[in-house]
Amino acid sequence: MNQTLTTDQGLSIQHICKQFGDVKALNDVSLDVAPGEFFTLLGPSGCGKTTLLRIIAGLELADSGRIFSGGKEITHLPAIKRQVNTVFQSYALFPHLTIYENVAFGLRSRKFPEDEIKKRVDRRLEMLDLGPMARRHPHQLSGGQKQRVALARALVNEPDVLLLDEPMSALDARLRAQVQEDLRRLQRKLRRTFILVTHDQAEALVCSDRIAVMRQGHVVQCGEPEMVYDYPRDSFVAQFLGAANLIEATRVPGGVQTAFGFLALEKAPSWEKGTVAIRPEWIGIGETEPQCNGIRARVSEIVYRGTNFDLWLEPGPIRVRTSSYRRIDPGREVWLELAPKELVILEDETR
């Protein structure tokens, strides 16, 4: 999906292509990122997201296409001359240097005066709650603390754009959730452009102002997290960003005909045969038949997830996510409601 692009502000990526041998890593990718935006590239391994990040950073050269930052073309600018810094998945800290010296390293390389280095480093260490650890070495820190040091080292150079290459993938689940929220708060405080690469859908939803979902070198959908989640463009997005029930359907007057019978829709699909989707948490479940789009189904499996339950039902299978039915036994029959407003028409077509 290509967006309308501008080159006078922010970051503008125009028609980027990159090929490694016979593999097209990026195929005509165009995006724009506004100044101060938290933008996420989301997709499975091999979709091209890290390659695009490296091209933005100047660590890879595109085969074709152009990149602008703040109105200036940087397509062929060396990495060291770009107002861009990268936080890598491995953090890449120098084990023999203290935390202070790790953060100061880039400024020393650029020959900043010592008083300016101290002022900048102290400010970033304090902002990230690392001040008391300034004289420690990386091996004395936890994973979350190392991640914050890597952030401080990147931010101390005051880049226009901060690139984050799956920096939280090595953290445990509890710490990862905490760091995601901390990172979002930090970005809002600094008002700088952050671009995050991740395959973690929860991470993308928590952190982002906008998400670009990538697949096989293409951007298949881009938008605010709520819009991409609530209105996925196709079955890939529907299943990659969250869980979804995909229902094959044939267009008929007023709705679609499915294996479950007729389902009313709020608008008619453009295709004759295709797919509609509904999130598991949007399906109503009860004892009485609903007025519209009711399906009689039998519970076949129950999965406890702490805050809710996933119920698998037949025919289907259909997946329902609920917190209100704590005593449903497998084999029990219930009514499901697939409300017209919750059914999303996907662009997939059955050919």
C-alpha positions in Angstrom: 0.0 0.0 0.0 1.5 3.4 -1.0 0.5 6.5 0.9 0.5 10.1 -0.2 3.9 11.3 0.7 5.5 14.7 1.5 9.2 15.5 1.6 9.2 18.8 3.5 9.0 17.3 7.0 9.3 14.0 8.9 10.7 10.9 7.2 9.5 10.0 3.7 10.2 6.6 2.1 9.5 6.5 -1.6 9.3 3.3 -3.7 12.1 1.5 -2.0 13.1 -1.9 -3.6 15.8 -4.3 -2.3 16.7 -7.7 -3.6 19.1 -10.3 -2.2 19.8 -12.8 -5.0 16.4 -14.2 -6.1 14.6 -12.9 -3.0 12.8 -9.6 -3.2 13.2 -8.3 0.4 11.4 -5.0 -0.3 9.1 -4.4 -3.3 8.1 -0.8 -3.9 7.6 0.2 -0.3 6.4 3.8 0.3 5.6 5.3 3.7 5.8 8.6 5.5 6.4 9.1 9.2 5.5 12.4 10.9 7.8 14.2 13.2 7.5 13.0 16.7 5.5 9.9 15.7 5.9 6.5 17.2 5.7 4.3 14.1 5.9 0.5 14.1 6.9 -1.9 11.3 5.1 -5.1 12.2 5.3 -8.5 10.5 6.6 -12.1 10.5 10.3 -13.0 10.1 11.4 -12.4 6.5 8.8 -9.8 5.7 11.4 -7.1 5.1 10.9 -4.9 8.1 14.5 -5.1 9.4 15.9 -4.6 5.9 13.8 -1.4 5.6 15.1 -0.2 9.0 18.7 -0.8 8.0 18.1 1.1 4.8 16.7 4.0 6.8 19.8 3.8 9.1 22.2 3.8 6.1 23.5 0.3 7.0 22.1 -1.1 3.7 21.6 0.6 0.3 18.4 0.3 -1.6 18.4 -1.0 -5.1 16.0 1.8 -6.1 13.8 4.4 -4.4 14.5 7.5 -2.3 14.5 8.5 1.4 14.0 12.1 2.7 14.4 13.3 6.3 13.3 16.8 7.2 13.0 17.8 3.6 16.6 16.6 2.7 17.3 13.5 0.7 19.5 11.0 2.6 19.2 8.1 0.1 23.0 7.9 -0.4 24.2 9.6 2.7 26.6 7.5 4.9 25.1 6.2 8.1 27.4 8.4 10.2 26.1 11.6 8.6 22.4 10.8 9.1 20.5 12.2 12.1 19.5 8.7 12.9 20.5 6.3 15.7 19.7 2.6 16.1 19.1 0.4 19.2 19.8 -3.1 18.2 18.3 -6.4 19.5 21.6 -7.3 21.1 22.1 -3.8 22.7 25.8 -4.0 21.5 27.2 -2.5 24.7 31.0 -2.4 25.2 31.6 -4.9 28.1 34.9 -3.2 29.2 33.4 0.3 29.5 31.3 1.6 32.3 27.7 2.6 31.7 28.7 6.2 31.7 31.5 5.6 29.1 29.1 3.4 27.0 26.7 6.3 26.8 29.4 8.9 26.2 31.1 6.8 23.4 29.4 8.4 20.4 29.9 11.9 21.7 33.6 11.2 22.3 33.9 9.8 18.8 32.5 13.1 17.4 35.0 15.1 19.5 32.4 16.9 21.7 34.0 18.9 24.6 34.1 17.1 27.9 31.7 19.5 29.7 29.1 19.0 27.0 29.5 15.3 27.1 29.0 15.2 30.9 25.9 17.4 30.7 24.3 15.3 28.0 25.2 11.9 29.5 24.1 12.9 33.0 20.8 14.1 31.6 20.1 10.9 29.7 21.1 8.7 32.6 18.9 10.6 35.0 15.9 10.5 32.6 16.2 6.7 32.3 16.9 6.1 36.0 20.4 5.0 35.4 22.3 7.6 37.4 23.2 5.4 40.4 24.5 2.7 37.9 26.9 5.0 35.9 30.0 3.4 37.2 28.9 -0.2 36.8 29.7 -2.4 33.8 27.2 -4.1 31.5 27.6 -7.6 33.1 26.4 -6.1 36.4 23.0 -5.0 34.9 19.7 -6.8 34.3 18.3 -7.2 30.8 15.9 -4.3 31.3 18.8 -2.1 32.6 20.9 -2.9 29.6 18.0 -2.0 27.3 17.8 1.4 29.0 21.6 1.9 28.6 21.3 1.2 24.9 18.4 3.7 24.7 20.5 6.3 26.6 23.5 5.8 24.3 21.3 6.4 21.2 19.4 9.3 22.6 22.4 11.2 23.9 23.3 12.0 20.3 19.8 13.7 20.0 18.9 12.1 16.7 15.9 13.2 14.6 14.9 9.5 14.3 15.5 6.7 16.7 15.3 3.2 15.2 14.5 0.2 17.4 15.3 -3.2 16.0 13.3 -5.6 18.3 15.1 -4.2 21.4 12.7 -6.0 23.8 12.8 -9.5 22.4 15.3 -10.8 25.0 13.3 -9.7 28.0 11.0 -11.9 30.0 7.2 -11.3 29.6 6.7 -9.2 32.8 9.7 -7.0 32.1 8.9 -6.7 28.5 5.4 -5.3 29.3 6.9 -2.8 31.7 9.6 -1.6 29.2 7.0 -1.2 26.4 5.0 1.2 28.6 8.2 3.0 29.7 9.3 3.3 26.1 6.0 4.8 25.0 6.1 7.3 27.9 9.7 8.3 27.0 8.8 8.9 23.4 6.0 11.2 24.4 8.2 13.1 26.7 11.0 13.6 24.2 8.6 14.2 21.2 11.1 12.5 18.9 10.4 10.1 16.0 10.7 6.5 17.0 10.5 3.7 14.5 10.1 0.2 16.0 10.6 -3.1 14.3 8.7 -6.0 15.9 6.8 -9.3 15.2 5.0 -8.9 18.6 1.4 -7.7 18.0 0.9 -6.7 21.6 4.0 -4.6 21.5 2.9 -2.8 18.4 -0.5 -2.0 19.9 0.9 -0.7 23.1 3.6 1.5 21.7 2.4 2.9 18.4 0.8 6.0 17.0 0.6 4.1 13.7 1.4 0.5 12.5 2.5 -0.7 9.1 1.8 -4.4 8.7 4.3 -6.0 6.3 4.3 -9.2 4.4 6.7 -10.5 1.7 8.3 -7.2 1.1 5.1 -5.2 0.9 3.2 -2.9 3.3 -0.3 -4.5 3.3 -2.0 -2.1 5.7 -1.0 1.1 7.5 -3.0 3.1 10.1 -3.7 3.8 13.7 -3.6 0.6 15.9 -7.4 0.7 16.6 -8.2 1.1 12.9 -5.9 -1.7 11.8 -7.2 -4.0 14.5 -10.9 -3.2 14.1 -10.8 -3.1 10.3 -8.2 -5.4 8.9 -7.8 -5.2 5.2 -7.4 -8.9 4.5 -7.2 -12.3 6.1 -3.4 -12.0 6.7 -3.8 -8.8 8.8 -6.9 -10.1 10.6 -5.0 -13.2 11.7 -1.5 -11.6 12.3 -2.8 -8.7 14.4 -4.9 -10.5 17.0 -7.1 -13.6 16.5 -10.0 -13.7 14.0 -12.7 -16.1 12.8 -12.6 -16.1 9.0 -15.9 -17.1 7.4 -16.2 -17.9 3.7 -19.2 -16.2 2.2 -21.2 -15.5 -0.9 -22.9 -12.2 -1.4 -26.7 -12.2 -1.4 -29.2 -9.3 -0.9 -28.9 -7.8 2.6 -25.8 -9.8 3.5 -23.9 -13.0 2.8 -24.7 -16.7 2.7 -22.3 -18.9 4.8 -21.9 -22.4 6.1 -23.8 -21.1 9.2 -26.6 -19.7 7.1 -27.5 -16.1 6.2 -25.6 -13.3 8.0 -26.7 -9.7 7.7 -24.1 -7.1 7.1 -24.1 -3.3 7.5 -22.9 -2.9 3.9 -22.6 -5.1 0.8 -19.2 -6.5 -0.1 -17.7 -5.7 -3.5 -17.0 -9.3 -4.2 -19.4 -12.1 -5.2 -17.4 -14.7 -3.1 -15.0 -13.8 -0.4 -14.4 -13.7 3.4 -15.9 -11.9 6.4 -14.1 -11.8 9.8 -15.1 -11.3 13.4 -12.8 -11.1 16.4 -13.4 -13.7 19.1 -14.1 -11.1 21.8 -16.8 -9.5 19.6 -19.0 -12.6 19.5 -21.9 -12.6 21.9 -22.7 -15.8 23.8 -25.9 -16.6 25.7 -28.8 -19.0 26.4 -31.5 -17.3 24.2 -31.5 -16.9 20.4 -30.5 -13.3 19.4 -32.7 -11.3 17.0 -30.0 -11.1 14.3 -27.2 -13.4 13.1 -27.7 -16.1 15.7 -25.8 -19.4 15.5 -26.5 -22.5 17.6 -23.2 -24.0 18.5 -21.7 -26.6 20.8 -18.7 -26.0 23.1 -15.9 -28.4 22.2 -12.9 -27.0 24.1 -12.1 -24.4 26.7 -8.7 -22.7 27.2 -8.1 -20.6 30.4 -6.0 -17.5 29.8 -6.1 -15.8 33.2 -8.2 -12.8 32.5 -10.6 -14.6 30.1 -11.5 -17.9 28.5 -11.2 -19.0 24.9 -14.0 -21.3 23.9 -13.9 -23.4 20.7 -17.3 -24.3 19.3 -18.7 -26.5 16.5 -19.8 -26.2 13.8 -16.8 -24.2 12.6 -14.7 -24.3 14.5 -15.6 -20.9 16.0 -13.4 -19.2 18.6 -15.1 -17.0 21.3 -13.2 -15.1 24.0 -15.2 -14.2 27.1 -14.7 -13.5 30.8 -18.4 -13.9 31.8 -19.0 -17.6 31.3 -16.8 -19.3 33.9 -18.9 -22.5 34.2 -19.4 -23.7 30.6 -18.7 -27.4 30.2 -17.6 -29.0 26.9 -20.5 -30.4 25.1 -22.9 -27.7 26.1 -25.0 -25.9 23.5 -25.3 -22.1 23.4 -26.3 -19.3 21.1 -23.8 -17.1 19.5 -24.5 -13.6 18.1 -22.4 -12.3 15.2 -23.7 -8.7 15.2 -23.6 -7.0 11.7 -21.6 -4.1 13.1 -18.8 -6.5 14.3 -18.5 -8.4 11.0 -15.7 -7.0 8.8 -15.6 -7.5 5.0 -12.1 -8.5 3.9 -10.6 -7.7 0.5 -9.7 -11.4 0.0 -11.7 -12.9 -2.9 -12.4 -16.5 -3.6 -11.5 -17.1 -7.2 
